[in-house]
Amino acid sequence: MKKIPVAMQEVIDNFERLPGIGPKSAQRLAFYLLSVPETVTDDMGEAIKNLKKKIKICRECFGVGEDELCEICSDSSRDRKIICVVERADEVMAIEAVGNFKGVYHVLGGVINPLEHIGPEDLKIKELIKRIEVGGVEEVILATNPTIEGEGTALYIKKKLEESDFKGKISRIGSGLPMGAELGFADQVTLSRAFEGRREMNV
């Protein structure tokens, strides 16, 4: 078998580091980039550099934006009485694409997963409790994914909210999402039904 040139192998290796990209997909992408004009690869390289330079983590919700406060947190028309808790920042964009949620968000940065050594202290749970303790929040929607880890994280947060003497409503997204599904990959109709069918959490 003919050896792949070092420069191309470096590109393949870097693509393989991305989630969901295996060796064959990485190789196809590398050969595709080789076939396009250099301006295309230059633009891609510049865009990736700007991603780290220009995008910031919001100091309030831990989503992403171009300023210290993201576009949603800085929008005075959003209903701050309702906080939707999600695992990842890309899930905020998925929910926003549906267009019927007018509250604000809180991004945990993952889920509790003992097998991967991720505990509550590794997530933005304390920051969520602090936001709620300031006052004014009437509902917390726990929109972690319907996986074993997502359900466990939702129950843990519910317990912490109860310990904090939160008097508002704690709800869970409805059955529009099947067990094991992820918000970031759900279509808009499914997400809309999941929010419409949210229910108050009971242990």
Backbone torsions as a table, in degrees:
resi	resn	phi	psi	omega
1	MET	NA	133.1	-178.5
2	LYS	-69.0	134.5	-178.9
3	LYS	-71.6	137.3	177.8
4	ILE	-74.6	134.7	178.2
5	PRO	-55.1	145.7	-175.2
6	VAL	-55.3	-45.6	-177.7
7	ALA	-60.5	-39.0	179.4
8	MET	-72.6	-38.6	179.6
9	GLN	-62.6	-34.9	177.9
10	GLU	-63.5	-40.5	177.8
11	VAL	-66.0	-44.5	179.0
12	ILE	-59.4	-46.1	-179.6
13	ASP	-60.0	-39.2	179.9
14	ASN	-70.1	-38.1	176.6
15	PHE	-64.3	-36.7	-179.2
16	GLU	-64.8	-19.0	178.2
17	ARG	-75.2	-14.5	-179.0
18	LEU	-80.5	145.1	180.0
19	PRO	-63.9	134.7	177.0
20	GLY	82.5	1.1	180.0
21	ILE	-106.7	113.7	177.7
22	GLY	-92.7	-180.0	-177.7
23	PRO	-57.2	-42.5	-177.4
24	LYS	-69.5	-43.1	178.3
25	SER	-63.6	-41.3	179.4
26	ALA	-61.6	-40.7	179.9
27	GLN	-67.6	-41.6	178.5
28	ARG	-61.4	-42.0	179.3
29	LEU	-64.5	-40.7	179.5
30	ALA	-63.1	-43.6	179.5
31	PHE	-68.9	-32.6	176.4
32	TYR	-63.6	-46.8	-179.5
33	LEU	-62.1	-32.1	178.3
34	LEU	-66.6	-27.5	-175.1
35	SER	-87.9	-14.1	-176.6
36	VAL	-91.7	161.9	177.8
37	PRO	-59.9	153.1	-178.0
38	GLU	-61.8	-28.3	178.8
39	THR	-61.5	-33.5	179.8
40	VAL	-66.6	-47.3	179.8
41	THR	-68.4	-33.6	176.1
42	ASP	-63.4	-44.6	179.1
43	ASP	-63.1	-40.6	179.3
44	MET	-64.7	-43.9	179.3
45	GLY	-62.0	-41.5	179.9
46	GLU	-66.7	-40.1	179.9
47	ALA	-64.3	-39.8	179.2
48	ILE	-67.1	-40.3	177.0
49	LYS	-61.6	-43.1	-179.0
50	ASN	-67.6	-26.4	179.2
51	LEU	-57.5	-44.9	-179.8
52	LYS	-79.8	-30.2	-177.0
53	LYS	-79.3	-38.5	-169.6
54	LYS	-103.6	-23.3	-177.8
55	ILE	-89.0	131.8	-178.6
56	LYS	-119.4	156.4	174.2
57	ILE	-86.5	125.8	-178.9
58	CYS	-61.8	131.5	-176.9
59	ARG	-73.6	-11.9	-179.7
60	GLU	-100.8	-51.8	-175.2
61	CYS	-104.5	-13.1	-179.1
62	PHE	69.3	21.1	168.8
63	GLY	-83.4	-161.4	-178.2
64	VAL	-119.7	151.6	177.8
65	GLY	-169.3	-171.2	-179.2
66	GLU	-103.5	-4.6	178.5
67	ASP	-128.2	177.2	-179.5
68	GLU	-60.4	-35.6	172.6
69	LEU	-106.5	131.5	179.8
70	CYS	-69.9	171.5	-176.9
71	GLU	-60.1	-36.0	-178.5
72	ILE	-72.8	-47.0	-178.6
73	CYS	-66.2	-26.9	-179.9
74	SER	-90.3	-0.1	-179.7
75	ASP	-87.3	111.2	-176.3
76	SER	-68.3	-14.7	-179.0
77	SER	-84.3	-9.2	-179.6
78	ARG	-74.9	146.3	-178.4
79	ASP	-84.6	102.6	-178.1
80	ARG	-77.7	-0.4	177.1
81	LYS	-79.2	-14.0	-179.4
82	ILE	-121.7	122.1	177.4
83	ILE	-114.5	125.7	175.8
84	CYS	-100.1	120.5	-177.2
85	VAL	-97.1	122.2	179.8
86	VAL	-124.3	166.8	-179.4
87	GLU	-78.8	-46.0	-171.8
88	ARG	-131.1	157.6	-178.2
89	ALA	-64.1	-31.7	-178.7
90	ASP	-67.2	-22.3	178.7
91	GLU	-73.0	-27.1	173.4
92	VAL	-60.1	-45.8	-179.0
93	MET	-64.4	-37.2	179.0
94	ALA	-64.3	-43.1	179.2
95	ILE	-68.7	-40.7	179.2
96	GLU	-62.1	-32.4	180.0
97	ALA	-64.9	-26.8	177.2
98	VAL	-68.1	-40.9	171.9
99	GLY	88.5	2.2	-177.3
100	ASN	-109.5	4.5	176.4
101	PHE	-102.4	124.4	-174.8
102	LYS	-114.1	9.0	177.9
103	GLY	-85.2	-157.0	177.7
104	VAL	-119.1	176.5	-172.7
105	TYR	-123.8	165.5	169.1
106	HIS	-142.8	120.4	-177.6
107	VAL	-96.9	119.6	-177.5
108	LEU	-74.7	-32.0	-175.9
109	GLY	88.1	20.4	179.0
110	GLY	138.3	-162.3	178.3
111	VAL	-135.1	161.3	175.7
112	ILE	-68.3	124.0	-177.6
113	ASN	-147.1	91.9	-177.3
114	PRO	-57.3	-32.8	-179.2
115	LEU	-64.9	-27.7	178.0
116	GLU	-104.3	13.5	177.7
117	HIS	59.9	36.9	176.4
118	ILE	-107.3	112.1	179.7
119	GLY	-107.0	175.8	-179.9
120	PRO	-56.2	-33.1	-178.6
121	GLU	-69.5	-15.0	179.6
122	ASP	-88.5	-7.3	-178.2
123	LEU	-110.2	172.4	-177.4
124	LYS	-91.0	46.7	-178.8
125	ILE	-79.7	-43.4	178.3
126	LYS	-59.9	-39.7	179.7
127	GLU	-65.3	-35.5	176.7
128	LEU	-63.7	-47.2	-180.0
129	ILE	-59.8	-41.5	179.4
130	LYS	-62.9	-41.4	178.3
131	ARG	-59.8	-41.7	-177.1
132	ILE	-72.8	-36.6	-178.8
133	GLU	-66.3	-21.0	176.4
134	VAL	-61.3	-30.7	177.4
135	GLY	107.0	162.2	176.6
136	GLY	94.7	-11.3	-179.0
137	VAL	-85.8	128.1	-178.2
138	GLU	-107.0	-24.0	179.0
139	GLU	-145.3	136.8	172.7
140	VAL	-116.4	117.2	177.7
141	ILE	-96.1	116.7	178.9
142	LEU	-89.1	99.9	-175.3
143	ALA	-106.6	35.6	171.7
144	THR	-67.3	156.6	-175.2
145	ASN	-66.2	149.5	-179.3
146	PRO	-77.9	59.3	174.1
147	THR	-112.3	172.3	178.3
148	ILE	-59.0	-44.7	-179.5
149	GLU	-67.8	-40.2	179.5
150	GLY	-64.6	-41.9	178.8
151	GLU	-65.9	-42.5	179.3
152	GLY	-62.3	-40.2	179.3
153	THR	-66.6	-41.0	178.2
154	ALA	-61.2	-43.4	179.4
155	LEU	-65.9	-38.0	178.4
156	TYR	-63.6	-44.5	-179.5
157	ILE	-65.5	-41.0	178.0
158	LYS	-57.5	-44.6	179.9
159	LYS	-62.2	-43.9	-179.3
160	LYS	-65.3	-37.6	178.3
161	LEU	-65.5	-40.1	178.6
162	GLU	-66.2	-37.9	177.9
163	GLU	-67.0	-27.8	-179.4
164	SER	-82.9	0.6	178.8
165	ASP	68.9	30.6	175.1
166	PHE	-67.9	127.1	-175.2
167	LYS	-99.0	-3.9	-177.7
168	GLY	-81.1	-170.8	-177.9
169	LYS	-89.0	135.2	174.3
170	ILE	-112.5	115.2	-176.6
171	SER	-122.1	162.2	-178.9
172	ARG	-123.2	141.0	178.5
173	ILE	-58.0	149.6	-173.1
174	GLY	-76.6	-167.8	-171.9
175	SER	-86.1	14.9	176.5
176	GLY	-64.7	-24.7	178.3
177	LEU	-100.7	127.3	177.1
178	PRO	-72.0	158.1	179.1
179	MET	-57.8	131.0	178.2
180	GLY	94.1	-8.1	-178.8
181	ALA	-78.6	163.7	177.9
182	GLU	-123.4	138.9	-177.4
183	LEU	-57.0	-40.2	-175.9
184	GLY	-62.2	-20.3	-177.9
185	PHE	-109.2	-0.3	-177.9
186	ALA	-79.6	149.4	177.2
187	ASP	-78.6	167.9	-173.1
188	GLN	-66.1	-35.9	-179.5
189	VAL	-66.2	-44.1	179.8
190	THR	-62.7	-43.8	179.3
191	LEU	-64.0	-41.7	-180.0
192	SER	-61.0	-44.0	179.3
193	ARG	-66.1	-36.6	179.9
194	ALA	-62.3	-39.2	-179.8
195	PHE	-76.1	-39.2	178.8
196	GLU	-64.3	-33.6	-176.9
197	GLY	-95.3	17.7	-179.7
198	ARG	-64.3	147.2	-174.3
199	ARG	-129.4	155.5	176.6
200	GLU	-68.8	136.8	-176.0
201	MET	-80.5	134.1	173.4
202	ASN	-131.6	139.6	179.5
203	VAL	-84.7	NA	NA
